[in-house]
Amino acid sequence: MVIFKFEMRQLRKSIIVWSLALSSAIFFMLPVYIKMITSAGYGMESFSDNTFFDSIGLNMEILNTPMGIYYFLTFFIMFACAINGFNKGLAIMTKEYKQNSADFLLTKPWSRGNVYVSKFSASAIEAIIVGVFYTVMSYVSMSRGTNDSFNLQTLILIAALITWVQLIFLTFGMFIGTIFPKIRATLPISTGVVFVSYATGSMSRIVGINYLRYLSPLHYFNGSEIITTASYEVKYIVVLIILMLLFLAAGYKIFCQKDIGLVS
Amino acid sequence: MSTNVIEIKNLSKFYGKHRGIEDVSFTVEEGEIFGFIGPNGAGKSTTIRTLLALIHPTSGSANIFNMDCVKEAHKIAKNVGYLPSEAYYYENMTVKELLKYSAELYQMDCNARIDELKERLKLDDTRKISDLSFGNKKKVGIVAALLHSPKLIILDEPTNGLDPLIKETFFEILKEENKKGAAILYSSHVLSEVQRICSKVAIIKEGRIINVQNMNELRKNGYKKVQLIVSEPIAKDYFKEDSVADYKVKGNQVTFIYRGEADKIIEKLYNLKIEDVFIEEPTLEEIFLHYYK
C-alpha cells in the first residue's frame, strides 16, 4: 500500500491534466461536430467511399447520428490514450533505472511482486479515474449537443473504450519496460508502437485480413456494432483480457527474477 | 555462543561467461564489524548485491538471519540498512520527502531518529535531491540506511564523497550502532578505514576470497610504504626478503613496502644513515600486487 500511495502521488498531476484535457476536448468538440454533421446539406455523402471510416469501424449511416459522431471523436481520443497508456507502463518500470533508484526501492521490506502490483494498480487507477471523468463529461456534452434521446448504455460502452485501451497498452508497456529497463525516450517509442498497431488494425479492416485485427487493440472495438447492439464483440473482449493478464503475469515473473545492474 | 548474522557458502555469480564472484564463503557474527576489502572490480559489490537479492546467484547460498537471501529478501530487509556506493534517489523529491517515504517503507515512526541523524551529519532536508552534491547525497543515504535502527548494516564504500569531519561523525555513529547490537558488513578498498573500525576482515581478489583474518593479525603484519633518502648505500640483504617487497633503488632514494611489526622496521632504520624518511600507508592495489599474487 505504501508504494501504491507513493506512485499515486507521483501520478497526481498526470491524472488532473489528462482528466481535464480529455473531458474538455469532448465537452467542446462533441456539440460542435454534432451540429456540423447533422445539419442539413453538410454533404457527408461525399465521404461514402472513404475507407478511413471503415478502418475505424464506422459506416456512413451510423456516422450521421450523434452517437456515431461521439464514437468518431472517441476513436481519436482513444489513440492518444493508447500512447499515454503505453508510455505510462514503460515510464513506471524504467524510471527506477533512469533515476538509479532501483537499489533504494528494492532493498526495502517489500517483495518485488508487491512493487510490480503496486505500480500497475496506481497506473490502472489513473486510467479508471480519467475514464470516469471522460464518461461524465461525455454524458453532459451529449445532452447539450442533441435534443434527441440517446442510449446511455451505448455512451458508457463507448466512453469506456479509452479505459480499456489504456489498460491493455499499460500492461504491454510495463511488460516491455521490464524487459528493457534502460529505455530512456519512452514517448517516441510509445507513439511508434501505437501507430504501428493502429496501421496494422486499419489494414486488416480495409483489406479484410481479420487475424491482423488481433494485433491492434484499437480495433478490437467496432463503433457501428456497439451503437447498433449496445454491446462489445465478446471474442475481442476475451482476447483483450487474456492479453492483459498475459502481459501482467509475464512482466511480473520477469521483474521478480531480474538482476538489477550496478549503477556506475 | 555467537550466532551468524550473515552466512555465505560457495556463492558464485557469473554474467554469461564473465566472472562476478566465484566460490565465496564467509560468515559475519552477531555484533561484529566485518571488513570486506579488495581492489576495485574484485567482486565486493557483486557479493553485497547478491546478499540483498538485487542480483541472483548462479550457485551457492547466502543467508541473513538464517533466512534465504533470495526467497525471503523482503523479510530480511526489515532489519537491514544498506548504503550503496553510489547513492541515487528520486531526483524530484526533497530530502525530507525522501526520508519520510523511506520511513513509510519500513512502516515505522522514525522522525526522532531522522532528526538526530540529520543534525549530526549536518544535512539540510529542505533541498531537492537533484540539487545535492555527491557528498550530501551520501549523507541522505546514511540517514536512509540507519533511520530504522537495523540489526545488520551493509555499507558499500560508505565514505566516498564524505568530508573528514563528517567521516569522523559517521564512524562514531557506526560504533554506537554496533554497541547497540548491530552487526556491520563494511566494504571498502581503503585499508586504513577497515583497520580502524573492523574486528575481522575478508580479502577478496578477482572474485575469490583469498583470506579471512582477525584485524589484530592484519595489524600485526601492518603494511607500510617506506621511502628513504640515504647518505650511504644500503647492503642488498639488509632487509629480510619475506618482509620487504617492491624494493627499488634510484640514486640515493630507496623505496619498498614493508610488512611486519612496526618496532622491527624502526630498529632497522635506526642503524642506517638516513637523510630523510617517509612512511605511509600503501594503496590496497600495491599490497595486492606484492602480497596477494
Chai-1 contact restraints between the chains, C-beta under 6 A:
chainA,res_idxA,chainB,res_idxB,connection_type,confidence,min_distance_angstrom,max_distance_angstrom,comment,restraint_id
A,V2,B,E104,contact,1.0,0.0,6.0,A-B,restraint_1
A,V2,B,L105,contact,1.0,0.0,6.0,A-B,restraint_2
A,Q99,B,Y90,contact,1.0,0.0,6.0,A-B,restraint_3
A,Q99,B,E91,contact,1.0,0.0,6.0,A-B,restraint_4
A,N100,B,Y88,contact,1.0,0.0,6.0,A-B,restraint_5
A,S101,B,Y88,contact,1.0,0.0,6.0,A-B,restraint_6
A,S101,B,Y89,contact,1.0,0.0,6.0,A-B,restraint_7
A,S101,B,Y90,contact,1.0,0.0,6.0,A-B,restraint_8
A,D103,B,P84,contact,1.0,0.0,6.0,A-B,restraint_9
A,F104,B,Y89,contact,1.0,0.0,6.0,A-B,restraint_10
A,T107,B,L52,contact,1.0,0.0,6.0,A-B,restraint_11
A,T107,B,A77,contact,1.0,0.0,6.0,A-B,restraint_12
A,T107,B,Y82,contact,1.0,0.0,6.0,A-B,restraint_13
A,K108,B,A77,contact,1.0,0.0,6.0,A-B,restraint_14
A,K108,B,L105,contact,1.0,0.0,6.0,A-B,restraint_15
A,P109,B,H74,contact,1.0,0.0,6.0,A-B,restraint_16
A,P109,B,A77,contact,1.0,0.0,6.0,A-B,restraint_17
A,P109,B,K78,contact,1.0,0.0,6.0,A-B,restraint_18
A,W110,B,H74,contact,1.0,0.0,6.0,A-B,restraint_19
A,S111,B,H74,contact,1.0,0.0,6.0,A-B,restraint_20
A,D259,B,I55,contact,1.0,0.0,6.0,A-B,restraint_21
A,I260,B,L54,contact,1.0,0.0,6.0,A-B,restraint_22
A,L262,B,S45,contact,1.0,0.0,6.0,A-B,restraint_23
A,V263,B,E86,contact,1.0,0.0,6.0,A-B,restraint_24
A,V263,B,Y88,contact,1.0,0.0,6.0,A-B,restraint_25
